[in-house]
Amino acid sequence: MAENSERDIEKVYATKEIVAKLRRLADSLEAGKAFEIQVAGERIYIPASAEFSIEHERSDDGEELEFQLKW
C-alpha cells in the first residue's frame, strides 16, 4: 500500500464510467462492506465504517457538488 502522504487528485470520468463506480459504491454501502477504487494509479481501500457526506459549494464561478467518504 502507498505511503500515507498528502494528495489532492481530481479526475474526470465519462458518464458510463462514473455510473459504474457509483453503482459499485452504492452496493458496498448498502451491504455494509468495504469499497476499493483505483484513482490515478493508486488503489484506495475505504472501510465499511467510513463516514459519507455531501458538500455543496456556490461561488461566482459556478456550483460544485462533492460526494465525500472520510475514514
C-alpha positions in Angstrom: 0.0 0.0 0.0 1.2 3.5 -0.8 2.7 5.7 1.9 0.1 7.9 3.7 1.2 11.3 2.3 -0.8 14.4 1.2 -2.5 14.1 -2.1 -5.2 16.1 -4.0 -6.3 14.5 -7.2 -9.3 15.3 -9.4 -10.1 13.0 -12.3 -12.9 13.5 -14.8 -14.7 10.3 -16.0 -17.1 9.6 -18.8 -20.7 9.2 -17.6 -20.7 5.4 -18.2 -17.6 5.0 -16.1 -18.8 7.1 -13.2 -22.2 5.4 -13.2 -20.4 2.0 -12.8 -18.2 3.4 -10.0 -21.2 4.9 -8.1 -23.2 1.7 -8.6 -20.3 -0.4 -7.0 -20.1 2.2 -4.2 -23.8 2.1 -3.5 -23.8 -1.7 -3.5 -20.9 -1.7 -1.0 -22.6 0.9 1.3 -25.9 -1.0 1.2 -24.2 -4.3 2.1 -22.0 -2.7 4.8 -18.8 -3.8 3.0 -15.5 -2.1 2.4 -15.1 -0.4 -1.0 -12.0 -0.4 -3.2 -11.3 2.0 -6.1 -8.3 3.0 -8.2 -7.6 6.7 -8.6 -4.7 7.9 -10.8 -2.8 4.6 -10.4 -3.3 4.2 -6.7 -5.6 1.7 -5.2 -7.7 3.1 -2.3 -9.3 1.0 0.3 -12.3 2.5 2.1 -13.6 0.7 5.2 -17.3 0.0 5.7 -17.1 2.3 8.7 -16.2 5.3 6.6 -18.4 8.5 7.0 -20.3 9.6 4.0 -21.2 13.3 3.4 -22.3 15.5 0.5 -20.9 19.0 0.2 -22.3 21.8 -1.9 -20.3 25.0 -2.8 -21.6 28.0 -4.7 -19.5 30.9 -6.0 -19.4 33.5 -8.8 -17.7 30.8 -10.9 -20.5 28.3 -10.5 -21.6 25.5 -8.3 -20.0 22.2 -7.1 -21.3 19.1 -5.5 -18.9 16.7 -3.8 -19.6 13.2 -2.5 -17.1 12.6 0.2 -16.0 9.5 2.2 -13.9 10.0 5.3 -12.1 7.5 7.4 
